């Protein structure tokens, strides 16, 4: 789990790319109150073979969010990128 602070209205793009093993990445960002904001485990990009991506996710409130970088299947190392537009 990763945490970061932000403000209401900020826009996020979260990308998780498998770097090893048979990892099938999954992303689950949570609002400061602990409720699920979004979920994705099947985004595909022509350049990569296994990734999860959430684009243009708008933060509903100020506070500290948590992103669960997890898996739908498999195991392995990953790279998580969060692009934050405030």
Biotite code that builds the C-alpha atoms (Angstrom):
import biotite.structure as struc

atoms = struc.array([
    struc.Atom([0.000, 0.000, 0.000], chain_id="A", res_id=1, res_name="UNK", atom_name="CA", element="C"),
    struc.Atom([1.168, 3.491, -0.875], chain_id="A", res_id=2, res_name="UNK", atom_name="CA", element="C"),
    struc.Atom([-0.154, 6.770, 0.519], chain_id="A", res_id=3, res_name="UNK", atom_name="CA", element="C"),
    struc.Atom([-0.103, 10.340, -0.754], chain_id="A", res_id=4, res_name="UNK", atom_name="CA", element="C"),
    struc.Atom([-1.827, 13.613, 0.050], chain_id="A", res_id=5, res_name="UNK", atom_name="CA", element="C"),
    struc.Atom([-3.890, 15.685, -2.330], chain_id="A", res_id=6, res_name="UNK", atom_name="CA", element="C"),
    struc.Atom([-6.794, 18.013, -2.758], chain_id="A", res_id=7, res_name="UNK", atom_name="CA", element="C"),
    struc.Atom([-10.345, 17.702, -3.969], chain_id="A", res_id=8, res_name="UNK", atom_name="CA", element="C"),
    struc.Atom([-10.501, 18.037, -7.757], chain_id="A", res_id=9, res_name="UNK", atom_name="CA", element="C"),
    struc.Atom([-6.934, 16.832, -8.373], chain_id="A", res_id=10, res_name="UNK", atom_name="CA", element="C"),
    struc.Atom([-6.707, 14.351, -11.246], chain_id="A", res_id=11, res_name="UNK", atom_name="CA", element="C"),
    struc.Atom([-4.664, 11.157, -11.006], chain_id="A", res_id=12, res_name="UNK", atom_name="CA", element="C"),
    struc.Atom([-3.388, 8.618, -13.488], chain_id="A", res_id=13, res_name="UNK", atom_name="CA", element="C"),
    struc.Atom([-2.111, 5.439, -11.850], chain_id="A", res_id=14, res_name="UNK", atom_name="CA", element="C"),
    struc.Atom([-0.121, 2.852, -13.777], chain_id="A", res_id=15, res_name="UNK", atom_name="CA", element="C"),
    struc.Atom([1.201, -0.450, -12.440], chain_id="A", res_id=16, res_name="UNK", atom_name="CA", element="C"),
    struc.Atom([3.424, -2.507, -14.732], chain_id="A", res_id=17, res_name="UNK", atom_name="CA", element="C"),
    struc.Atom([4.620, -6.046, -13.994], chain_id="A", res_id=18, res_name="UNK", atom_name="CA", element="C"),
    struc.Atom([8.414, -6.307, -14.216], chain_id="A", res_id=19, res_name="UNK", atom_name="CA", element="C"),
    struc.Atom([8.951, -9.966, -13.371], chain_id="A", res_id=20, res_name="UNK", atom_name="CA", element="C"),
    struc.Atom([7.228, -13.264, -12.766], chain_id="A", res_id=21, res_name="UNK", atom_name="CA", element="C"),
    struc.Atom([3.666, -14.032, -13.792], chain_id="A", res_id=22, res_name="UNK", atom_name="CA", element="C"),
    struc.Atom([2.197, -10.998, -12.026], chain_id="A", res_id=23, res_name="UNK", atom_name="CA", element="C"),
    struc.Atom([-1.226, -9.786, -13.201], chain_id="A", res_id=24, res_name="UNK", atom_name="CA", element="C"),
    struc.Atom([-1.297, -6.317, -11.558], chain_id="A", res_id=25, res_name="UNK", atom_name="CA", element="C"),
    struc.Atom([-4.366, -4.749, -9.985], chain_id="A", res_id=26, res_name="UNK", atom_name="CA", element="C"),
    struc.Atom([-4.865, -1.224, -8.660], chain_id="A", res_id=27, res_name="UNK", atom_name="CA", element="C"),
    struc.Atom([-7.293, -0.123, -5.971], chain_id="A", res_id=28, res_name="UNK", atom_name="CA", element="C"),
    struc.Atom([-7.149, 3.496, -4.782], chain_id="A", res_id=29, res_name="UNK", atom_name="CA", element="C"),
    struc.Atom([-9.070, 4.337, -1.606], chain_id="A", res_id=30, res_name="UNK", atom_name="CA", element="C"),
    struc.Atom([-10.467, 7.669, -0.385], chain_id="A", res_id=31, res_name="UNK", atom_name="CA", element="C"),
    struc.Atom([-9.305, 9.078, 2.973], chain_id="A", res_id=32, res_name="UNK", atom_name="CA", element="C"),
    struc.Atom([-12.375, 7.510, 4.662], chain_id="A", res_id=33, res_name="UNK", atom_name="CA", element="C"),
    struc.Atom([-11.270, 4.054, 3.455], chain_id="A", res_id=34, res_name="UNK", atom_name="CA", element="C"),
    struc.Atom([-13.928, 3.611, 0.776], chain_id="A", res_id=35, res_name="UNK", atom_name="CA", element="C"),
    struc.Atom([-12.890, 2.317, -2.648], chain_id="A", res_id=36, res_name="UNK", atom_name="CA", element="C"),
    struc.Atom([-12.469, 5.029, -5.289], chain_id="A", res_id=37, res_name="UNK", atom_name="CA", element="C"),
    struc.Atom([-11.813, 2.821, -8.342], chain_id="A", res_id=38, res_name="UNK", atom_name="CA", element="C"),
    struc.Atom([-10.433, -0.600, -9.365], chain_id="A", res_id=39, res_name="UNK", atom_name="CA", element="C"),
    struc.Atom([-8.654, -2.016, -12.406], chain_id="A", res_id=40, res_name="UNK", atom_name="CA", element="C"),
    struc.Atom([-6.799, -5.231, -13.186], chain_id="A", res_id=41, res_name="UNK", atom_name="CA", element="C"),
    struc.Atom([-7.032, -5.604, -16.959], chain_id="A", res_id=42, res_name="UNK", atom_name="CA", element="C"),
    struc.Atom([-5.767, -2.457, -18.693], chain_id="A", res_id=43, res_name="UNK", atom_name="CA", element="C"),
    struc.Atom([-3.619, -3.290, -21.676], chain_id="A", res_id=44, res_name="UNK", atom_name="CA", element="C"),
    struc.Atom([-1.160, -1.123, -23.545], chain_id="A", res_id=45, res_name="UNK", atom_name="CA", element="C"),
    struc.Atom([0.444, -2.123, -26.874], chain_id="A", res_id=46, res_name="UNK", atom_name="CA", element="C"),
    struc.Atom([3.914, -1.455, -25.430], chain_id="A", res_id=47, res_name="UNK", atom_name="CA", element="C"),
    struc.Atom([3.541, -3.626, -22.336], chain_id="A", res_id=48, res_name="UNK", atom_name="CA", element="C"),
    struc.Atom([2.175, -7.094, -21.830], chain_id="A", res_id=49, res_name="UNK", atom_name="CA", element="C"),
    struc.Atom([0.880, -6.879, -18.284], chain_id="A", res_id=50, res_name="UNK", atom_name="CA", element="C"),
    struc.Atom([-0.344, -3.719, -16.648], chain_id="A", res_id=51, res_name="UNK", atom_name="CA", element="C"),
    struc.Atom([-3.135, -2.081, -14.717], chain_id="A", res_id=52, res_name="UNK", atom_name="CA", element="C"),
    struc.Atom([-4.056, 1.543, -15.307], chain_id="A", res_id=53, res_name="UNK", atom_name="CA", element="C"),
    struc.Atom([-6.600, 4.054, -14.063], chain_id="A", res_id=54, res_name="UNK", atom_name="CA", element="C"),
    struc.Atom([-6.710, 7.312, -15.991], chain_id="A", res_id=55, res_name="UNK", atom_name="CA", element="C"),
    struc.Atom([-8.272, 10.644, -15.145], chain_id="A", res_id=56, res_name="UNK", atom_name="CA", element="C"),
    struc.Atom([-9.394, 9.657, -11.639], chain_id="A", res_id=57, res_name="UNK", atom_name="CA", element="C"),
    struc.Atom([-10.702, 12.807, -9.938], chain_id="A", res_id=58, res_name="UNK", atom_name="CA", element="C"),
    struc.Atom([-10.168, 13.093, -6.188], chain_id="A", res_id=59, res_name="UNK", atom_name="CA", element="C"),
    struc.Atom([-13.508, 13.759, -4.469], chain_id="A", res_id=60, res_name="UNK", atom_name="CA", element="C"),
    struc.Atom([-12.101, 15.202, -1.195], chain_id="A", res_id=61, res_name="UNK", atom_name="CA", element="C"),
    struc.Atom([-8.958, 16.647, 0.412], chain_id="A", res_id=62, res_name="UNK", atom_name="CA", element="C"),
    struc.Atom([-6.817, 14.265, 2.445], chain_id="A", res_id=63, res_name="UNK", atom_name="CA", element="C"),
    struc.Atom([-4.487, 11.299, 2.281], chain_id="A", res_id=64, res_name="UNK", atom_name="CA", element="C"),
    struc.Atom([-5.349, 8.571, -0.195], chain_id="A", res_id=65, res_name="UNK", atom_name="CA", element="C"),
    struc.Atom([-4.103, 4.999, -0.160], chain_id="A", res_id=66, res_name="UNK", atom_name="CA", element="C"),
    struc.Atom([-3.353, 2.998, -3.291], chain_id="A", res_id=67, res_name="UNK", atom_name="CA", element="C"),
    struc.Atom([-3.292, -0.768, -2.982], chain_id="A", res_id=68, res_name="UNK", atom_name="CA", element="C"),
    struc.Atom([-0.881, -2.070, -5.612], chain_id="A", res_id=69, res_name="UNK", atom_name="CA", element="C"),
    struc.Atom([-1.978, -5.677, -5.610], chain_id="A", res_id=70, res_name="UNK", atom_name="CA", element="C"),
    struc.Atom([-2.570, -8.587, -7.975], chain_id="A", res_id=71, res_name="UNK", atom_name="CA", element="C"),
    struc.Atom([-5.358, -10.403, -9.672], chain_id="A", res_id=72, res_name="UNK", atom_name="CA", element="C"),
    struc.Atom([-3.080, -13.434, -10.165], chain_id="A", res_id=73, res_name="UNK", atom_name="CA", element="C"),
    struc.Atom([0.551, -14.498, -9.961], chain_id="A", res_id=74, res_name="UNK", atom_name="CA", element="C"),
    struc.Atom([3.491, -12.862, -8.256], chain_id="A", res_id=75, res_name="UNK", atom_name="CA", element="C"),
    struc.Atom([6.468, -10.715, -9.184], chain_id="A", res_id=76, res_name="UNK", atom_name="CA", element="C"),
    struc.Atom([8.021, -7.267, -9.014], chain_id="A", res_id=77, res_name="UNK", atom_name="CA", element="C"),
    struc.Atom([6.230, -4.195, -10.330], chain_id="A", res_id=78, res_name="UNK", atom_name="CA", element="C"),
    struc.Atom([6.642, -0.501, -11.071], chain_id="A", res_id=79, res_name="UNK", atom_name="CA", element="C"),
    struc.Atom([3.953, 1.917, -9.851], chain_id="A", res_id=80, res_name="UNK", atom_name="CA", element="C"),
    struc.Atom([3.666, 5.398, -11.339], chain_id="A", res_id=81, res_name="UNK", atom_name="CA", element="C"),
    struc.Atom([1.260, 8.029, -10.049], chain_id="A", res_id=82, res_name="UNK", atom_name="CA", element="C"),
    struc.Atom([0.840, 11.178, -12.147], chain_id="A", res_id=83, res_name="UNK", atom_name="CA", element="C"),
    struc.Atom([-0.813, 13.865, -10.055], chain_id="A", res_id=84, res_name="UNK", atom_name="CA", element="C"),
    struc.Atom([-2.250, 16.984, -11.670], chain_id="A", res_id=85, res_name="UNK", atom_name="CA", element="C"),
    struc.Atom([-3.184, 19.496, -8.980], chain_id="A", res_id=86, res_name="UNK", atom_name="CA", element="C"),
])
